[in-house]
């Protein structure tokens, strides 16, 4: 099914209801959204010569035109390539070239970079700035009928963050997007036409995917003016819109938890905060629950299985009387309705509860492969299961706890050390505001544990005190052998700590300390 049918359907059934909002202001009703989508689709086809299956990139910050562009692409039977607009121009060029994008839809903030790529990326015919004169011509075209697409046809090329090399484009089909949306209804939240979703995180990634079930059900898509997470702005939007949900990385939730504008706000219209993409430490999560109440839901997924592997429901977060409540809060929940999830050893044999191995998943939501990457696809999908590269274990109740990415695992003297458990231990110290643990090559033991610590106050905590804090909850061999006190941790655009940069910093040190 073509996802653009949702917009067309609401345009007929609820023409005067708000569909897209720019902050507190209605940008488009459903009728306007549907007409602009169908018109832009005609313009992409007739003015730019695109045919079903061609790829169209979107390189813009969050704005209502982003969603108009996305659904226009689908209405025309084209394949969307949402690109992280904060990437370097050369990184954007790689994605446009690798995907074979014929057109790039962009905004004024990124027009200079993207327009230059028309001459350097072989496949790229044109760059269209939205809003802008050419975009206005496209959306003024005579609307064209919806192009039918098959379930297995590509709809969205989801490019990975590329932290370990060139990004790969997970090919998400119409079926994948439909299953991800239906799974949201089954496991996370029902959605009604009276609800709204606030896009405080990039639409090019998680927020855009979580937005699909909201558009399917006719909820309002709200784009904050700031393009991000601002406490004052979120508080104001909560007064304007009803049934508000939004996706946020754990770092964003931590920031909002301590924001006076949020702690003083009326949260009656806040429905759900979806979080994921990085570990949410127990102390931060308990603090967030204290501010927001039982409105948090965690989703664990990847671009290759769009945000659909496991979920820790709002009910799980609220079940404070359960004897394993804290342990469950540190998990990523249970398998979603539409997938099978296993933990396997190096030979892909399923492991019993309690044993640590790689997380694998299969189901109709899993991508068919990477775009133009047959070898990588075969490796990732060997045996019919997506191999996530994440390390974890199930408990007896079916709750999955992630230990780390397999590349982040530290092996010291033949013993596995999972950085997250060391980080959890260090965060119990009141002087630690944030921490990231990585491995450093060690000639005697293989690797040594090094902790990068951001102090919560003006002075760095004492290293001996940190050692004592660690030894209260983890084995001696797991405690850091060195501490690096830093002002901040390097993060990518989605709030994930880039541990690669920390390992590189250690490699560049003249002497190990």
PyMOL commands that set and color helices and strands:
alter all, ss='L'
color gray80, all
select helices_A, chain A and resi 4-13+30-46+64-75+89-99+111-120+133-139+174-187+206-216+231-240+250-257+260-263+282-292+314-318+325-329+374-380+382-384+406-408+419-426+463-471+476-478+499-507
alter helices_A, ss='H'
color red, helices_A
select strands_A, chain A and resi 18-22+25-29+55-59+79-82+103-106+126-129+154-159+169-173+196-198+220-223+244-248+270-275+296-302+305-312+334-335+339-344+357-363+386-394+400-405+410-412+415-417+432-442+446-455+482-485
alter strands_A, ss='S'
color yellow, strands_A
deselect
rebuild
show_as cartoon
